[in-house]
Amino acid sequence: MNNISVLYGSETGNAQGLAEQAGDYLKNNSRYEVSVKDLGDVSVDDLKSLENILIVTSTWGDGEPPSNAGKILEDLQNTNEDLSNTSFAVFAIGSSSFPQFCQAGIDFDALLEKAGSKRLADLEMADDDYSDMFATWLSAIQAKFV
Ligand SMILES: Cc1cc2nc3c(=O)[nH]c(=O)nc-3n(C[C@H](O)[C@H](O)[C@H](O)COP(=O)(O)O)c2cc1C
């Protein structure tokens, strides 16, 4: 069965909550098999075997990924693996009060594209008040999976 994997990078639960929301919504509103996973539990090899990759991530420190997403981001930076059998979209949350606004999301988006993954949607970068943007993004994503 076709699958969608919602993967989250999250330090204090905001991005995780959105990923879980996306997982529930897509389970109820698509015929795809949907799973929600911590980016800390996913390897580049795992990514290769996925069909549709949705990443929801925050940014920490000075433009750093949240700690659960650091290893996979670094592995993607150092890999030559071909992800052209996958498709992806990234929803980034952050705060525009930081100079490196949504940098972790920008990095994931660029690295997945570089690895050949096919783009499902433009990168979204949401500020503290992300609920409406997320609902709009999720609905546009869901429309691709009916
Ligand atoms: C210490 C600290 C550093 C942060 N650094 C950044 C940053 O560099 N860029 C950014 O866009 N947001 C930054 N943020 C904002 C977080 O990404 C934002 O609060 C987000 O909602 C946290 O989501 P999470 O709970 O999923 O980790 C920072 C927040 C804190 C508290």
The ligand as a MOL file (V3000), in Angstrom:
LIG
                    3D

  0  0  0     0  0            999 V3000
M  V30 BEGIN CTAB
M  V30 COUNTS 31 33 0 0 0
M  V30 BEGIN ATOM
M  V30 1 C 16.6960 28.8740 22.9530 0
M  V30 2 C 15.8760 28.9380 21.7020 0
M  V30 3 C 16.5000 29.0460 20.4710 0
M  V30 4 C 15.7480 29.1490 19.2800 0
M  V30 5 N 16.3950 29.3310 18.0800 0
M  V30 6 C 15.6600 29.5240 16.9580 0
M  V30 7 C 16.3070 29.8230 15.7100 0
M  V30 8 O 17.5420 29.8910 15.5920 0
M  V30 9 N 15.5220 29.9880 14.6220 0
M  V30 10 C 14.1520 29.9320 14.6680 0
M  V30 11 O 13.5050 30.1150 13.6470 0
M  V30 12 N 13.5050 29.6460 15.8430 0
M  V30 13 C 14.2360 29.4560 16.9900 0
M  V30 14 N 13.5880 29.1820 18.1660 0
M  V30 15 C 12.1120 29.0970 18.2020 0
M  V30 16 C 11.5810 27.6360 18.1810 0
M  V30 17 O 11.8770 27.0030 16.9660 0
M  V30 18 C 10.0780 27.6760 18.4120 0
M  V30 19 O 9.8290 28.0530 19.7400 0
M  V30 20 C 9.3720 26.3720 18.1080 0
M  V30 21 O 7.9820 26.5510 18.2080 0
M  V30 22 C 9.8000 25.2420 19.0240 0
M  V30 23 O 9.1880 24.0480 18.5530 0
M  V30 24 P 9.4690 22.6110 19.2310 0
M  V30 25 O 8.7280 22.6080 20.5380 0
M  V30 26 O 8.8660 21.6290 18.2680 0
M  V30 27 O 10.9260 22.4160 19.3620 0
M  V30 28 C 14.3290 29.0790 19.3470 0
M  V30 29 C 13.7050 28.9490 20.5930 0
M  V30 30 C 14.4520 28.8840 21.7610 0
M  V30 31 C 13.7340 28.7760 23.0860 0
M  V30 END ATOM
M  V30 BEGIN BOND
M  V30 1 1 1 2
M  V30 2 1 2 3
M  V30 3 2 2 30
M  V30 4 2 3 4
M  V30 5 1 4 5
M  V30 6 1 4 28
M  V30 7 2 5 6
M  V30 8 1 6 7
M  V30 9 1 6 13
M  V30 10 2 7 8
M  V30 11 1 7 9
M  V30 12 1 9 10
M  V30 13 2 10 11
M  V30 14 1 10 12
M  V30 15 2 12 13
M  V30 16 1 13 14
M  V30 17 1 14 15
M  V30 18 1 14 28
M  V30 19 1 15 16
M  V30 20 1 16 17
M  V30 21 1 16 18
M  V30 22 1 18 19
M  V30 23 1 18 20
M  V30 24 1 20 21
M  V30 25 1 20 22
M  V30 26 1 22 23
M  V30 27 1 23 24
M  V30 28 2 24 25
M  V30 29 1 24 26
M  V30 30 1 24 27
M  V30 31 2 28 29
M  V30 32 1 29 30
M  V30 33 1 30 31
M  V30 END BOND
M  V30 END CTAB
M  END
